[in-house]
Amino acid sequence: MAPIGSVIGFVVSLLIGALGIYVGASVITGVKDYTYAIVTALIASLV
């Protein structure tokens, strides 16, 4: 059960991080693309 909980925690953290990146980037640049935010959050979570 622990690996499933870890995966769920990772996905939730990824989506919350991507939301923060999306909001910040859309305010600063005006770009409304959630895909870049998810990719950026994924790369940041792996580093």
Buried (B, 14 or more C-beta within 10 A) or exposed (E): EEEEEEEEEEEEEBBEBBBEBBEEBBEEEEEEEBEEBBEBBBEEEEE
